[in-house]
Amino acid sequence: MKQTAVSPESFFLAAKQSEINTITELKSMLRWVTLICEFIHQLQRERGLSNRLLAGGGEKTRPQMMAQLAQTDHAREAMNEGLVGVYQTAIECTMSAKLLNLIASALLALEGLPALRTDIEKSRMQPVDATACYSRLIENLLLIVFEVADHATDPDVTQGLSTLFHLIQGKELVGQERAWTVVGFARGSFSSRLCERLERVKQQQVEIFSGFQQTASAELNTALSQLESSDLIADFKQLRTLRDRLQDGQQVNPELADTWYEKATLYIDELHGLEIQATEQILTLCDNRVDLAKRNRSAAQDQIAALTSINPNRDEVIGRGLLNAANPSHPIQSLILEQRKQILDLTSDLQRAKEALEARKLVERAKSILKDNMNLDEEAAYRTLQKSAMDQKLPIQQVALAIIEAYKRSTYR
């Protein structure tokens, strides 16, 4: 029988092509994610310098700030250029409405960046308020990066994304630590509230980097360990220790603000290098998966051609097979069953790989809800989640899910 567009063979091969298309689309999205990560990195630098400027950095910081603004704008332009391709994909095929909405929200928030910069330039803001504004912009971008993971259908790629997202979030926490510490050093003392804030940020870093180590490849884990023990960040760790030993109101040399910013920036830049390395690993994995899928599709085409030539009386053979379901006789039945088993195995592995990532996403969504509805900052929202989980003796992601569900119910009443 001549193969037609509605034959089992055509749909079987379409399933093979779908594997290729899915991974190719994800790879395209990941390339845009690298542009988002670069923009986030430059925003983090700008945030730290803005704090130094507002806390009395004066003329020494201003030239650095001007140069940084140019770097941030360049990264933003690159990200927006990448968005053109994302938009084209969105109108040509189905893309998550949630992802598109997150992109729209992030772009809307970024429209306020020029006004924020003007307020900083004219010293119309306190460092704490500027930090909160930059952190909110970064948070909106991070939510996009988290959502991209839902496009992954390969467990190894999903695990790689989980590693990347833990690293991105860990770097953001170090960036917050850099910004808050600049304020304390520049003022010449650390208030008890600022000390508590920094302690919470450090605790969150421990949690996030622990998650990174659980999912990262041996190569990335080794790279992080080498970084943590390197001479490159020894000065950063010494300054961190000095800061942690300061009592409420104890005086410290304000000139340490510049030294701290410099050393913390070295550390963050190295973490950014790990981000790039993690992204390259995922892209390489995607390339390998596409190559494998193409080879499998080609092999399947050859097998179908061979099986069809062996069974020229296709209709008669299939008819006998219908009378004996225990012994299917379709030429490609074994290929379909084999692919079904592979899909089931991948689905099981994918579910396990996504569990850690989904828990992280739930926490981030719940924090965002708490911040918007209770007027809390990043640390206070996380602390509220933590306390609620401890009081109820529940995992933090379970408490986060309850908050999200309660918010949905109140929204759609």
N, C-alpha and C positions, 0 to 999 in steps of 0.2 A: 504493500500500500504506500502510495506517495505521501511523504511527510507534509503536513499542512501547518498553518499558523496556530491551529488549536490542538495540535498533537501533544501527547505527553512529552515527547522529545523536546519540542520547542519550549515548553514551560520549564522543563528540567534545566535546559541550558540558560533560560532566562533567570532562574534562581542562581546559577553560577555567576552570571553577569551582574546580578544584584549585589553579590558579595564584593565584586570589584568596584562597583559604583559607590557603595557605602563607605568603603575604606578611602577611596579617592576623595570623596566629599569631606570626610573627616580630616584628611591630610590638608586639604585646602583651608579648612577652618583653623587647623593648628598653625598654619603659617600666619594667619591673621592674629591668632593668640600670641605669637611671638612679638608681633607689633604692639599689642596691648601691653604685654609685659614690659617692653622697652619704654612705653609711655608712662606706665606706672612707676618704673624705676626713676624716670626723670622728674615726675611729680613728687616722689619721695625726697629727692634731692632738693627740689624747690621748697618743699615744706620745711626741711631742716634749716635752710638758709633764711627763710622768712622768719622763723623763730629767732634766729641769731640777730637778724636785722631789727625785729621788734623789741628784742630784749636788750638793745643797746649796742649792737654790733657796729653801728656807725659807718663811716666812710670805708673802712676796711672790708666790710661785707658787701657793700653796694655794688662794686664792680663784679664780684663773684655772682651776685644775684642777677645782674643784667646778662651775663654770659649764660647762666643757667636757664633763664627765661627763653633765650634763643634755642637752647638744646631741647627744652620741653616742647616748644612750638614745632620744632623740626620733627620730633617723635610723634606729635599729634597729627601733623600733616601726613606722615607715613601711615599711621593707623587709619586715617580717614580715606586715604587712597586704597588701602586694603578693603575698606568697607564697601567700595564700589562693587567689587567682586562678590562680596557677601550679599549685597542687595540684589545683584543680578541673579544669584542662586535662589534667593528668596522668591523672586517673581517667576522663575522658570520651573521651580519644583517645590514640593512641600518642605517647609522648614518650620521648626517648632515656633508656635506663636509666642510661647513664653520667652524663648531666646530673643526673638525680634523685639518683644516688649521691653526686655532688659536693655537691649541696645538703645532703644528709643529713650528710655529713662536716663541712661548714662550720658547720651548726647545732650539731652535737655539740661542735665545738671552741669555739664561742661560749659554751657552758654553763660554760666555765672562766673567762670574763671577770670575774665577780664576785670569785672567789678571787684572781685576778691583781691586781685593784684593791685588795683588802684587803692583800695583801702589799706593794704599793707604798705605801699609806697608812701602814702600820706600819714602813716602811723595812726590810723583810725581804728585799729583793732588791737586786742590783747593777744599775746602769743597763744594762750590756751584756745581762744576762739578761732584763730587762724589754723591751728593744728586740727581742730575739730572739722573745719570746712574742707581742708585738704583730705582728711581721712575719709570724709563722706564721699568725695569724688572718687577716691581710690576704691572704696568699698563697692560703689556701683560698678566699677570696671571688673573687680574681682568676682562679682556675681555672674557676670557674663562668662568669665573663664570657667567657673564652676559648672555652668549650664551646658557648656560644650561637651562635657563628659557624657551627657545623655545620648550623644550621637555615636558613641563607641559601642560596637557590638562584639568586639574581640576582648576576651578577658585579660590578655597580656597588655593590650593597649590601654584598657581601663585601669589596670594596676599602675602603668606608667603615668597616666594622667593623675591618679591619686597621689603618687609621689611628687609630681610637679606642683600640684595644688597645695600640698603641705609645705613645700619649699617656698612657694610664692607667699603663702600666708605667714610663714615663719619670718621671711624677710620683711614683710610689712610690719610685723610686731617689733623687729629690731629697728625698723625705720621710725616707729612711734617712740621707741626708747631713745633713739638719737634725738628726736625733736623735743621730748619732755626734758631730757637731761641738759640739753643746750639752755633751756629756760632756767633751770636751777643754777648751773654754773655761771651763766651771764648775770643773774641776780645776786650772786655771791652767797646764796644759801638755798637750802631745800626745805620747804615747809613739810609738815607731817602728811598733809594731803598728797603732795607731790611724791613723797617717799612711798606712800601706800599705792599710788597709781603705778609707779615704776615697779614695785614688787609684784603687782598683779600682772603686769606686762611680761615680766621675767617668768612667772609661773606658766603663763600661756605659751611662752616660747618653748619651755620644757615639754609641755604637752604636745605641741605641734611638731617639734623636731623628733619626738618619740614616735609619732605617727609616720613621719618621713622614714625613719630607720626601719620600720616594720614593712614598708612596701618598696623601698628603694632597691636598686640593683647593688650588687657587691661593689661595683665600680664607683657608684655615687656615694655609697656609705663610706668607702675608703677615702674618697675626696673630701667629704665633710669632716671626717675624723682628722685628716691631715691638716685641714684648715684650722680646726679648733685647737690643735696643738702647735701651730706654726708660730714662728717669731713675728710674722707679719701682723698678727693681732694681739701680741703680748701686751703692747702699750694700752690697747683698748681695754683689755681685761683688767689691767692695773688701775685704770681710771674708773672702771666700773666698780672695782673693789673699794677704791677710795670713796666714791659716791655713796656706796651702801653703808659705809661706816659712819657717815655724817649723821649727827643727831639733829633733831628739829631746830632750825634756826642757826645752827653752827656755821660760822663764816668760812668761805672758801675763796680762793683767788679767782676772780671773774675771767682772767685771761685763759683759764683752763677751758672755757667754752669753745674757743677756736681749736685748741688741741683735741678736745673731745670730738668735735664735729669731723675733723680730719681723720682721726683714727677710726671712728665709727663708720665713716664713709668708706674707708678701705675695706672694712669687714663686709659691709653691705654690697660693695662692688664685687667682692669675691663670691658672695652668695648669688648675685646676679649671674656670675659666670657659671655657677652650678645650675641655675635655671636654664641657661642656654644649653648646657650639656644634657640636661634631662629632656629638654624639648627635642634636641637632635636625636637622642635615643628613640623617642617615640616616632619621629618622622622616619628614621631608618627602619623601625619595626613595621610601620605602615607600608613602606616600599617593599619590604620582604613579603608582607602579607599579600600585597597586590600581585607581585611576581608569582607567588605560589598559587593564588587564585586563578591567574591567567593560565598557568601551566595545567592546573586541574581542569579548567574549562576546555582547553585544547585536547587534553587526554580524554575527557568525557565525550567530546565530539568524535574522536577516533574510535572509542569503544562503541558508541551508538552506531556509527557507520559499519563497524565490523559485525556487531550483533544483528543489525538489520539485514546484512548480506547473508548471514547464516540462516536467518529465518525469513525467507522471501514470502511465505504464505502467512503473513502476520495476522490477518483477521481470523483464519481458521485456528491458529495456535492460541490466540487470545480467547477465542470462544471456548475451547476446551478448558482453558485456565479458569474461566468463570464458573465452571461446574465443579472445580476442585480448588477452593480457596486456599487450602493448605499447601498447594503446590503452584504458586503463581507462575504464569508462563510468558508474561510480557518480556520482550527482549531487554528492556532497561529497568525491570523491576528491582533487580539487585542493586543497581546504581542509585535508584530512588531511596531504597531502604538504607543504604550506606550513608547517603547524604543526610537523611532524617536522623540517623544516630549521631552524626557529627554535629548537627544543629542542636540536638538535645544535650550533648556533652558540653558544647560551647555555652549554651544557655545556663547550665548549672554552674560552670566555672565563672561565667559573667556575673551571675547573681552574687557569688562569694566575693568577687573582685570589687563589686560596686557597694558592698555593705559599708566599708570604712568611708568611702567617698560620700555616700548618701548621708551618713551620720554627720559628717562635716558640713554638708549643705544644709541639713536641718538646723544645726546650731546657728549657722550664719543667717538663715531666714528668720529664725526666732529672734535673734539679736536685732535684726533690722526692724522687726515689728515692735519690739520693746523700745527701741530708740525713738521710733516715730510716734508711738502712742503714749509713752511715759516720759518723753523728753529726757532720755538718758544718753550719756555718752557711751563710747565703745566699751570701756572697762566696766562701767556700772551695769550695762546690759548683760555682759557676760557674768558678772558677779551675781546678778539676780538669778540667772539661769543656774549657776553653780549651787547657790544657796537653796533654791527650790529643789534641785536634784538631791542634795544632801538631806534636806528636811524630809523629803518623801522616800528617801532610800531607793531612788530610781536612777537609771542611766541618764546622763544629760540629754542624749538624743531623744529619749522617750518624753522627757519634759518639754523639749523643743517642739516635738511633734504635737503635743497637747496644746501648746500655745498657738501653733500655726492653725490647727483645726478650730480652736476657739475663735481665732481671728476671722477665719473663713465664715463661720456661722454668724458672727456679728455683722460681717460685711454684706452677706446676702439675705439678711432678714427683710 
